[in-house]
Amino acid sequence: PSCIRFTQSAIRPRKQQEIEIKNEHTDISTKRYFTPVSYKDQIQALQQIQTVTLIRQKIKKHNLIIRLTDKGNNFYIGSTVEFQQEAQKFFSDTSAFKELSSNPFNEILDLYFNPKKHKV
């Protein structure tokens, strides 16, 4: 019938809902992951893998470092020694950072967890 009787429940039992959801999930995953990849996409994937492995080998061989620039659209490629020297030069020139001689973690925790004297 096209209508639901007053005594009939429109909601299926929980077990039946779980089975239906599981079947739908397997159907979706089967369609998504087991559809064959086109030949063109296979060739493109192989070429990209070869390119990435060549880049990795050259980075390791020549001891290079790759970093994103400030804008995030370009890459900086240079030797690790050169990069460390530039970083040290930046820290010494700007004096924006200073190296801590001790770990202030415990002092910060004491200040955080102890009640404030003016509020007691």
C-alpha positions in Angstrom: 0.0 0.0 0.0 1.1 3.6 -0.6 0.0 4.8 2.8 1.1 3.8 6.3 -1.4 2.4 8.7 -1.6 4.1 12.1 -0.4 0.9 13.9 2.4 0.4 11.4 5.8 1.9 12.2 7.5 3.9 9.4 10.9 3.4 11.0 12.6 0.0 10.5 14.1 -1.9 13.4 17.6 -0.9 14.4 19.2 -4.2 13.2 17.6 -3.8 9.8 18.8 -0.2 9.6 22.4 -1.3 10.4 22.3 -4.0 7.8 21.0 -1.6 5.2 23.7 1.1 6.0 26.4 -1.6 5.9 25.2 -2.7 2.5 25.1 0.8 1.2 28.6 1.5 2.6 30.1 -1.6 0.8 28.4 -0.6 -2.4 29.8 2.9 -2.3 33.3 1.7 -1.4 33.2 -0.9 -4.1 32.2 1.6 -6.7 34.8 4.1 -5.5 37.9 2.0 -5.0 37.5 -0.8 -7.4 36.7 1.1 -10.6 39.6 0.7 -13.0 41.9 3.7 -13.5 42.3 4.8 -17.1 45.5 4.1 -18.9 46.3 7.8 -19.2 46.0 8.2 -15.4 48.2 5.2 -14.8 51.0 6.6 -17.0 50.6 10.0 -15.3 50.9 8.5 -11.8 54.0 6.5 -12.8 55.6 9.7 -14.2 54.8 11.6 -11.0 56.3 8.8 -8.9 59.5 8.9 -10.9 59.8 12.6 -10.6 59.3 12.6 -6.9 61.8 9.8 -6.4 64.4 11.7 -8.5 63.9 14.9 -6.5 64.2 12.9 -3.2 67.4 11.3 -4.4 68.9 14.6 -5.4 68.0 16.2 -2.1 69.7 13.4 -0.1 72.7 13.3 -2.4 73.5 17.0 -2.4 72.3 17.6 1.2 69.7 20.2 0.2 66.7 21.6 2.1 63.3 22.7 0.6 61.1 25.2 2.4 58.1 27.3 1.4 58.7 31.0 1.1 56.8 33.5 3.2 54.1 34.0 0.6 53.7 30.2 0.3 53.7 30.1 -3.5 57.4 29.4 -4.1 60.0 27.0 -2.7 63.4 27.9 -1.3 66.0 25.3 -2.3 69.5 25.5 -0.7 72.1 23.6 1.2 71.4 22.8 4.9 74.6 24.4 6.0 73.7 27.6 4.2 70.2 27.6 5.6 71.5 27.2 9.2 74.0 30.0 8.7 71.2 32.3 7.4 69.0 31.3 10.4 71.8 32.1 12.9 72.5 35.4 11.1 68.8 36.3 11.3 68.6 35.5 15.0 71.7 37.5 15.8 70.8 40.5 13.7 67.2 40.9 14.8 67.6 40.0 18.5 64.0 39.0 18.4 64.7 35.7 20.0 66.9 34.8 23.0 68.1 31.4 24.1 66.9 30.5 27.6 69.5 29.3 30.0 67.0 27.4 32.2 63.5 25.9 31.8 60.9 28.3 33.2 58.1 25.7 32.9 57.8 25.1 36.7 57.8 28.8 37.5 55.0 29.3 35.0 53.0 26.5 36.5 53.4 27.9 40.0 52.1 31.3 38.8 49.2 29.6 37.0 48.0 27.3 39.7 48.7 29.3 42.9 45.9 31.8 43.7 46.6 35.4 43.1 47.5 37.2 46.3 45.4 40.3 45.6 42.3 38.0 45.1 42.7 36.0 48.3 
